Amino acid sequence: MYRDGNGVGREVAKRLHHLEEAAIGGHPKARHNLGVYEVNRGRIERGVKHFIIAAKNGHDGSVEALRELHAAGNVSRDDFDLAFRAHQAVEDASNSPQRESALAAMQTLGRR
């Protein structure tokens, strides 16, 4: 709603401020959105840095963005591999038998 300016004025500076605050607080989606903003502004290097940090925090969309930027020649193979391995480590660490049984229970209840 706010991002699109529905019902409120669209203030880019305010939006960026809140994205930066959330990113500093460790929110991977906010970090990813900062990366998108920077790439759209033509600041590829800054965007890549945001995507790498978000990927290291487990954000799937940032891995995909890095993959696309790597294919376009904007990300080195080493940087992509490092971010991808860190992303996999976060995913592996978040998997556990308790989590899998909870997800299975939620699916049987129709909550997921």
DSSP file (Angstrom, degrees, kcal/mol; ACC not computed):
  #  RESIDUE AA STRUCTURE BP1 BP2  ACC     N-H-->O    O-->H-N    N-H-->O    O-->H-N    TCO  KAPPA ALPHA  PHI   PSI    X-CA   Y-CA   Z-CA
    1    1 A M     >>       0   0    0      0, 0.0     5,-2.1     0, 0.0     4,-0.9   0.000 360.0 360.0 360.0 -58.7    0.0    0.0    0.0
    2    2 A Y  T >45 +     0   0    0      1,-0.2     3,-0.8     2,-0.2     9,-0.1   0.915 360.0  57.2 -65.2 -42.0    2.6    2.6    1.1
    3    3 A R  T 345S+     0   0    0      1,-0.3    -1,-0.2     2,-0.1    12,-0.0   0.868 112.7  40.6 -56.7 -38.2    5.1    1.4   -1.5
    4    4 A D  T 345S-     0   0    0     -3,-0.1    -1,-0.3     2,-0.1    -2,-0.2   0.548 112.7-115.9 -90.0  -8.8    2.6    2.0   -4.3
    5    5 A G  T <<5 +     0   0    0     -4,-0.9     2,-0.6    -3,-0.8     3,-0.2   0.683  56.0 160.1  83.3  18.1    1.3    5.3   -2.9
    6    6 A N  S   <S-     0   0    0     -5,-2.1    -1,-0.2     1,-0.2    -2,-0.1  -0.649  75.1 -11.2 -77.8 117.1   -2.3    4.0   -2.4
    7    7 A G  S    S+     0   0    0     -2,-0.6     2,-0.3     1,-0.1    -1,-0.2   0.293 132.3  60.1  81.6 -11.7   -4.1    6.2    0.1
    8    8 A V  S    S-     0   0    0     -7,-0.2    -1,-0.1    -3,-0.2     2,-0.1  -0.937  94.2 -88.4-140.7 162.6   -1.0    8.0    1.1
    9    9 A G        -     0   0    0     -2,-0.3     2,-0.9     1,-0.1    -4,-0.2  -0.443  41.3-120.3 -69.7 147.4    1.7   10.2   -0.5
   10   10 A R        +     0   0    0     -5,-0.2     2,-0.7    -6,-0.1    -7,-0.1  -0.803  33.7 179.3 -94.9 106.5    4.6    8.3   -2.0
   11   11 A E     >  -     0   0    0     -2,-0.9     4,-2.3     1,-0.2     5,-0.2  -0.897  11.6-171.2-112.1 104.2    7.7    9.5   -0.3
   12   12 A V  H  > S+     0   0    0     -2,-0.7     4,-2.9     1,-0.2     5,-0.2   0.892  85.5  53.9 -63.2 -41.6   10.8    7.7   -1.6
   13   13 A A  H  > S+     0   0    0      1,-0.2     4,-2.2     2,-0.2    -1,-0.2   0.907 110.7  46.2 -61.6 -41.7   13.1    9.1    1.0
   14   14 A K  H  > S+     0   0    0      2,-0.2     4,-2.2     1,-0.2    -1,-0.2   0.902 112.1  51.2 -67.7 -40.7   10.9    8.0    3.8
   15   15 A R  H  X S+     0   0    0     -4,-2.3     4,-2.4     1,-0.2    -2,-0.2   0.929 111.1  48.0 -61.8 -45.3   10.5    4.5    2.2
   16   16 A L  H  X S+     0   0    0     -4,-2.9     4,-2.8     1,-0.2     5,-0.2   0.893 108.4  54.8 -63.2 -39.7   14.3    4.2    1.9
   17   17 A H  H  X S+     0   0    0     -4,-2.2     4,-2.3    -5,-0.2    -1,-0.2   0.941 111.3  44.0 -58.3 -47.6   14.8    5.3    5.5
   18   18 A H  H  X S+     0   0    0     -4,-2.2     4,-2.3     2,-0.2    -2,-0.2   0.866 112.6  52.0 -69.3 -35.7   12.5    2.6    6.7
   19   19 A L  H  X S+     0   0    0     -4,-2.4     4,-2.7     2,-0.2    -1,-0.2   0.923 110.6  48.7 -63.1 -43.5   14.0    0.0    4.4
   20   20 A E  H  X S+     0   0    0     -4,-2.8     4,-2.6     2,-0.2    -2,-0.2   0.907 110.7  50.3 -63.7 -41.7   17.5    0.9    5.7
   21   21 A E  H  X S+     0   0    0     -4,-2.3     4,-1.7    -5,-0.2    -1,-0.2   0.926 113.4  45.5 -61.2 -44.8   16.4    0.6    9.3
   22   22 A A  H  <>S+     0   0    0     -4,-2.3     5,-2.4     2,-0.2     4,-0.2   0.901 112.6  51.0 -66.5 -40.4   14.8   -2.8    8.7
   23   23 A A  H ><5S+     0   0    0     -4,-2.7     3,-1.6     1,-0.2    -2,-0.2   0.914 109.2  50.2 -63.8 -42.7   17.9   -4.0    6.8
   24   24 A I  H 3<5S+     0   0    0     -4,-2.6    -1,-0.2     1,-0.3    -2,-0.2   0.857 106.5  57.5 -62.0 -34.3   20.2   -2.8    9.6
   25   25 A G  T 3<5S-     0   0    0     -4,-1.7    -1,-0.3    -5,-0.2    -2,-0.2   0.487 127.4-100.1 -75.9  -2.6   17.9   -4.7   12.0
   26   26 A G  T < 5 +     0   0    0     -3,-1.6    -3,-0.2     1,-0.2    -2,-0.1   0.632  69.0 150.8  98.4  14.4   18.5   -7.9   10.0
   27   27 A H     >< -     0   0    0     -5,-2.4     4,-1.9     1,-0.2    -1,-0.2  -0.717  29.8-162.0 -84.0 109.2   15.4   -8.1    7.8
   28   28 A P  H  > S+     0   0    0      0, 0.0     4,-2.5     0, 0.0    -1,-0.2   0.834  86.5  55.3 -64.8 -33.4   16.5  -10.0    4.6
   29   29 A K  H  > S+     0   0    0      2,-0.2     4,-2.6     1,-0.2     5,-0.2   0.902 108.4  49.0 -66.0 -39.3   13.5   -8.8    2.5
   30   30 A A  H  > S+     0   0    0     -3,-0.2     4,-2.0     2,-0.2    -1,-0.2   0.912 111.0  49.9 -64.1 -41.7   14.3   -5.2    3.3
   31   31 A R  H  X S+     0   0    0     -4,-1.9     4,-1.8     2,-0.2    -2,-0.2   0.915 111.0  49.9 -62.6 -42.7   17.9   -5.8    2.3
   32   32 A H  H  X S+     0   0    0     -4,-2.5     4,-2.3     1,-0.2    -2,-0.2   0.924 108.6  52.3 -60.4 -45.3   16.7   -7.4   -0.9
   33   33 A N  H  X S+     0   0    0     -4,-2.6     4,-2.4     1,-0.2    -1,-0.2   0.857 106.8  53.0 -62.5 -35.2   14.5   -4.5   -1.7
   34   34 A L  H  X S+     0   0    0     -4,-2.0     4,-2.5     2,-0.2    -1,-0.2   0.895 108.0  51.8 -64.5 -38.8   17.4   -2.1   -1.2
   35   35 A G  H  X S+     0   0    0     -4,-1.8     4,-2.5     2,-0.2    -2,-0.2   0.913 109.3  49.0 -62.3 -42.9   19.3   -4.2   -3.7
   36   36 A V  H  X S+     0   0    0     -4,-2.3     4,-2.6     2,-0.2    -2,-0.2   0.927 111.2  50.6 -61.6 -45.0   16.5   -3.9   -6.2
   37   37 A Y  H  X S+     0   0    0     -4,-2.4     4,-1.4     1,-0.2    -2,-0.2   0.932 111.9  46.9 -58.3 -47.6   16.3   -0.1   -5.6
   38   38 A E  H  <>S+     0   0    0     -4,-2.5     5,-2.6     2,-0.2     4,-0.2   0.906 112.5  48.7 -65.2 -42.3   20.1    0.3   -6.2
   39   39 A V  H ><5S+     0   0    0     -4,-2.5     3,-1.6     1,-0.2    -1,-0.2   0.918 109.6  52.6 -64.0 -42.1   20.1   -1.9   -9.3
   40   40 A N  H 3<5S+     0   0    0     -4,-2.6    -1,-0.2     1,-0.3    -2,-0.2   0.795 107.5  52.7 -63.7 -26.9   17.2    0.0  -10.8
   41   41 A R  T 3<5S-     0   0    0     -4,-1.4    -1,-0.3    -5,-0.2    -2,-0.2   0.440 123.1-107.0 -86.1  -0.5   19.1    3.3  -10.2
   42   42 A G  T < 5S+     0   0    0     -3,-1.6     2,-1.3    -4,-0.2     3,-0.2   0.512  84.6 125.5  88.6   5.1   22.1    1.9  -12.1
   43   43 A R     >< +     0   0    0     -5,-2.6     4,-2.2     1,-0.2     5,-0.2  -0.604  27.9 165.0 -96.4  73.7   24.2    1.3   -9.0
   44   44 A I  H  >  +     0   0    0     -2,-1.3     4,-2.9     1,-0.2     5,-0.2   0.896  68.4  53.9 -60.3 -46.3   24.9   -2.4   -9.7
   45   45 A E  H  > S+     0   0    0      1,-0.2     4,-1.9     2,-0.2    -1,-0.2   0.912 111.0  45.7 -58.4 -44.6   27.8   -2.8   -7.2
   46   46 A R  H  > S+     0   0    0      1,-0.2     4,-1.9     2,-0.2    -1,-0.2   0.906 113.1  50.8 -65.4 -40.8   25.8   -1.5   -4.3
   47   47 A G  H  X S+     0   0    0     -4,-2.2     4,-2.6     1,-0.2    -2,-0.2   0.907 107.8  52.7 -61.8 -42.2   22.8   -3.6   -5.3
   48   48 A V  H  X S+     0   0    0     -4,-2.9     4,-2.6     1,-0.2    -1,-0.2   0.897 106.5  53.5 -61.3 -40.8   25.0   -6.7   -5.5
   49   49 A K  H  X S+     0   0    0     -4,-1.9     4,-2.1    -5,-0.2    -1,-0.2   0.918 110.1  47.3 -60.7 -42.8   26.3   -6.0   -2.0
   50   50 A H  H  X S+     0   0    0     -4,-1.9     4,-2.5     1,-0.2    -2,-0.2   0.919 112.1  50.1 -63.9 -43.3   22.7   -5.9   -0.6
   51   51 A F  H  X S+     0   0    0     -4,-2.6     4,-2.7     1,-0.2    -2,-0.2   0.891 109.2  51.8 -63.1 -39.1   21.8   -9.1   -2.5
   52   52 A I  H  X S+     0   0    0     -4,-2.6     4,-2.3     2,-0.2    -1,-0.2   0.929 111.2  46.7 -63.5 -44.7   24.8  -10.9   -1.1
   53   53 A I  H  X S+     0   0    0     -4,-2.1     4,-0.9     2,-0.2    -2,-0.2   0.926 114.2  47.4 -63.4 -43.9   23.9   -9.9    2.5
   54   54 A A  H  <>S+     0   0    0     -4,-2.5     5,-2.3     1,-0.2     3,-0.5   0.893 111.3  51.1 -65.3 -39.5   20.3  -10.9    2.0
   55   55 A A  H ><5S+     0   0    0     -4,-2.7     3,-1.9     1,-0.2    -1,-0.2   0.900 106.5  54.3 -64.0 -40.1   21.3  -14.2    0.4
   56   56 A K  H 3<5S+     0   0    0     -4,-2.3    -1,-0.2     1,-0.3    -2,-0.2   0.721 106.4  53.8 -66.3 -19.6   23.6  -14.9    3.4
   57   57 A N  T 3<5S-     0   0    0     -4,-0.9    -1,-0.3    -3,-0.5    -2,-0.2   0.275 129.6 -95.6 -97.1   9.9   20.5  -14.3    5.6
   58   58 A G  T < 5 +     0   0    0     -3,-1.9     2,-0.7     1,-0.2    -3,-0.2   0.610  69.1 152.6  95.8  13.0   18.5  -16.9    3.7
   59   59 A H     >< -     0   0    0     -5,-2.3     4,-1.1     1,-0.2     3,-0.4  -0.691  28.3-163.0 -84.3 115.1   16.5  -14.8    1.2
   60   60 A D  H  > S+     0   0    0     -2,-0.7     4,-1.9     1,-0.2     3,-0.3   0.877  86.2  57.7 -63.9 -41.1   15.7  -16.9   -1.9
   61   61 A G  H  > S+     0   0    0      1,-0.2     4,-2.3     2,-0.2    -1,-0.2   0.815 102.4  55.3 -62.2 -31.0   14.9  -14.0   -4.1
   62   62 A S  H  > S+     0   0    0     -3,-0.4     4,-2.5     2,-0.2    -1,-0.2   0.858 104.8  52.5 -71.6 -34.6   18.4  -12.5   -3.6
   63   63 A V  H  X S+     0   0    0     -4,-1.1     4,-2.3    -3,-0.3    -2,-0.2   0.925 111.1  47.8 -63.8 -42.9   20.0  -15.7   -4.7
   64   64 A E  H  X S+     0   0    0     -4,-1.9     4,-2.3     2,-0.2    -2,-0.2   0.905 110.9  50.8 -64.4 -41.0   18.0  -15.6   -7.9
   65   65 A A  H  X S+     0   0    0     -4,-2.3     4,-2.5     1,-0.2    -2,-0.2   0.909 111.0  48.8 -62.4 -41.7   18.9  -11.9   -8.4
   66   66 A L  H  X S+     0   0    0     -4,-2.5     4,-2.6     2,-0.2    -1,-0.2   0.886 108.7  53.8 -64.8 -38.1   22.5  -12.7   -8.0
   67   67 A R  H  X S+     0   0    0     -4,-2.3     4,-2.2     2,-0.2    -2,-0.2   0.929 111.1  45.5 -60.9 -44.9   22.2  -15.6  -10.4
   68   68 A E  H  X S+     0   0    0     -4,-2.3     4,-1.5     2,-0.2    -2,-0.2   0.905 113.8  48.4 -65.7 -41.8   20.7  -13.2  -13.0
   69   69 A L  H  <>S+     0   0    0     -4,-2.5     5,-3.2     1,-0.2     6,-0.7   0.856 110.3  52.4 -67.8 -33.7   23.4  -10.6  -12.4
   70   70 A H  H ><5S+     0   0    0     -4,-2.6     3,-1.4     4,-0.3    -2,-0.2   0.919 107.4  51.7 -65.5 -43.0   26.1  -13.3  -12.7
   71   71 A A  H 3<5S+     0   0    0     -4,-2.2    -1,-0.2     1,-0.3    -2,-0.2   0.829 109.4  50.9 -62.3 -31.2   24.7  -14.4  -16.0
   72   72 A A  T 3<5S-     0   0    0     -4,-1.5    -1,-0.3    -5,-0.1    -2,-0.2   0.498 121.5-109.8 -84.4  -3.6   24.8  -10.7  -17.2
   73   73 A G  T < 5S+     0   0    0     -3,-1.4    -3,-0.2    -4,-0.3    -2,-0.1   0.634  89.4 112.4  88.7  14.0   28.4  -10.5  -16.0
   74   74 A N  S   <S+     0   0    0     -5,-3.2     2,-0.4    -6,-0.2    -4,-0.3   0.545  70.9  51.0 -97.3  -8.3   27.8   -8.2  -13.1
   75   75 A V  S    S-     0   0    0     -6,-0.7    -2,-0.2    -5,-0.1    -1,-0.1  -0.996  83.3-123.7-130.7 133.5   28.7  -10.7  -10.3
   76   76 A S     >  -     0   0    0     -2,-0.4     4,-2.3     1,-0.1     5,-0.2  -0.338  23.1-118.2 -71.4 157.5   31.9  -12.7  -10.2
   77   77 A R  H  > S+     0   0    0      1,-0.2     4,-2.9     2,-0.2     5,-0.2   0.888 115.0  54.0 -62.1 -39.2   31.7  -16.5   -9.9
   78   78 A D  H  > S+     0   0    0      2,-0.2     4,-2.5     1,-0.2    -1,-0.2   0.927 109.1  46.8 -62.7 -45.8   33.5  -16.4   -6.5
   79   79 A D  H  > S+     0   0    0      2,-0.2     4,-2.3     1,-0.2     5,-0.2   0.912 114.3  47.9 -63.0 -42.4   31.0  -13.9   -5.1
   80   80 A F  H  X S+     0   0    0     -4,-2.3     4,-2.8     2,-0.2    -2,-0.2   0.943 112.8  47.8 -64.0 -46.7   28.0  -15.9   -6.4
   81   81 A D  H  X S+     0   0    0     -4,-2.9     4,-2.7     1,-0.2     5,-0.2   0.902 111.6  50.7 -61.0 -41.8   29.4  -19.2   -5.0
   82   82 A L  H  X S+     0   0    0     -4,-2.5     4,-2.1    -5,-0.2    -1,-0.2   0.934 113.6  44.0 -61.8 -47.1   30.2  -17.6   -1.6
   83   83 A A  H  X S+     0   0    0     -4,-2.3     4,-2.4     2,-0.2    -2,-0.2   0.897 113.9  50.9 -65.2 -40.6   26.6  -16.2   -1.3
   84   84 A F  H  X S+     0   0    0     -4,-2.8     4,-2.5     2,-0.2    -2,-0.2   0.921 110.6  48.0 -65.1 -43.7   25.0  -19.4   -2.5
   85   85 A R  H  X S+     0   0    0     -4,-2.7     4,-2.1     2,-0.2    -1,-0.2   0.897 112.4  49.4 -63.8 -39.7   27.0  -21.6   -0.1
   86   86 A A  H  X S+     0   0    0     -4,-2.1     4,-2.0    -5,-0.2    -1,-0.2   0.903 110.7  50.7 -65.6 -39.7   26.1  -19.2    2.8
   87   87 A H  H  X S+     0   0    0     -4,-2.4     4,-2.3     1,-0.2    -2,-0.2   0.924 110.1  49.5 -62.1 -45.0   22.4  -19.3    1.7
   88   88 A Q  H  X S+     0   0    0     -4,-2.5     4,-2.9     1,-0.2    -1,-0.2   0.887 108.2  54.0 -61.8 -38.9   22.5  -23.1    1.7
   89   89 A A  H  X S+     0   0    0     -4,-2.1     4,-2.3     2,-0.2    -1,-0.2   0.896 108.4  49.1 -63.4 -39.8   24.1  -23.2    5.2
   90   90 A V  H  X S+     0   0    0     -4,-2.0     4,-1.5     2,-0.2    -2,-0.2   0.924 113.0  47.3 -65.3 -43.5   21.3  -21.0    6.5
   91   91 A E  H  X S+     0   0    0     -4,-2.3     4,-0.7     1,-0.2    -2,-0.2   0.920 112.5  49.0 -63.5 -43.4   18.7  -23.3    4.9
   92   92 A D  H >< S+     0   0    0     -4,-2.9     3,-0.8     1,-0.2    -1,-0.2   0.888 110.0  51.7 -63.2 -39.0   20.4  -26.4    6.3
   93   93 A A  H 3< S+     0   0    0     -4,-2.3    -1,-0.2     1,-0.2    -2,-0.2   0.798 107.2  53.5 -68.2 -27.8   20.6  -24.9    9.8
   94   94 A S  H 3< S+     0   0    0     -4,-1.5     2,-0.4    -3,-0.2    -1,-0.2   0.591  90.3  92.1 -85.9  -8.4   16.9  -24.1    9.7
   95   95 A N    <<  +     0   0    0     -3,-0.8     3,-0.1    -4,-0.7    -4,-0.0  -0.713  48.9 148.7 -86.6 133.9   15.9  -27.7    8.9
   96   96 A S     >  -     0   0    0     -2,-0.4     4,-2.4     1,-0.1     5,-0.2  -0.976  58.1-108.7-154.9 159.1   15.1  -30.0   11.8
   97   97 A P  H  > S+     0   0    0      0, 0.0     4,-2.3     0, 0.0     5,-0.2   0.876 119.4  53.4 -59.7 -36.4   12.8  -33.0   12.5
   98   98 A Q  H  > S+     0   0    0      2,-0.2     4,-2.1     1,-0.2     5,-0.2   0.918 109.4  47.5 -64.9 -42.7   10.7  -30.8   14.7
   99   99 A R  H  > S+     0   0    0      2,-0.2     4,-2.6     1,-0.2    -1,-0.2   0.914 111.8  50.3 -64.8 -42.7   10.2  -28.1   12.0
  100  100 A E  H  X S+     0   0    0     -4,-2.4     4,-2.2     1,-0.2    -1,-0.2   0.894 111.7  47.4 -64.3 -39.8    9.4  -30.8    9.4
  101  101 A S  H  X S+     0   0    0     -4,-2.3     4,-2.2     2,-0.2    -1,-0.2   0.871 111.9  50.8 -70.2 -34.6    6.8  -32.4   11.6
  102  102 A A  H  X S+     0   0    0     -4,-2.1     4,-2.4     2,-0.2    -2,-0.2   0.915 110.9  48.3 -66.7 -42.1    5.3  -29.0   12.5
  103  103 A L  H  X S+     0   0    0     -4,-2.6     4,-2.2     2,-0.2    -2,-0.2   0.906 111.3  50.5 -63.2 -41.1    5.1  -28.1    8.8
  104  104 A A  H  X S+     0   0    0     -4,-2.2     4,-1.9     1,-0.2    -1,-0.2   0.903 110.9  49.1 -63.0 -41.0    3.4  -31.5    8.0
  105  105 A A  H  X S+     0   0    0     -4,-2.2     4,-1.4     1,-0.2    -2,-0.2   0.899 110.8  50.1 -66.0 -40.4    0.9  -30.9   10.8
  106  106 A M  H  X>S+     0   0    0     -4,-2.4     5,-2.9     1,-0.2     6,-0.5   0.884 109.2  52.0 -65.5 -37.8    0.1  -27.4    9.5
  107  107 A Q  H ><5S+     0   0    0     -4,-2.2     3,-0.7     1,-0.2    -1,-0.2   0.883 107.2  51.7 -67.4 -37.6   -0.4  -28.8    6.0
  108  108 A T  H 3<5S+     0   0    0     -4,-1.9    -1,-0.2     1,-0.2    -2,-0.2   0.811 110.9  49.0 -68.6 -27.1   -2.9  -31.4    7.2
  109  109 A L  H 3<5S-     0   0    0     -4,-1.4    -1,-0.2    -5,-0.2    -2,-0.2   0.540 116.4-118.3 -85.6  -7.1   -4.8  -28.6    9.0
  110  110 A G  T <<5S+     0   0    0     -3,-0.7    -3,-0.2    -4,-0.5    -2,-0.1   0.743  77.4 124.3  79.1  24.3   -4.7  -26.6    5.8
  111  111 A R      <       0   0    0     -5,-2.9    -4,-0.2     1,-0.2    -5,-0.1   0.479 360.0 360.0 -95.9  -2.3   -2.8  -23.7    7.3
  112  112 A R              0   0    0     -6,-0.5    -1,-0.2    -5,-0.1    -5,-0.1   0.416 360.0 360.0-125.5 360.0    0.1  -23.6    4.8
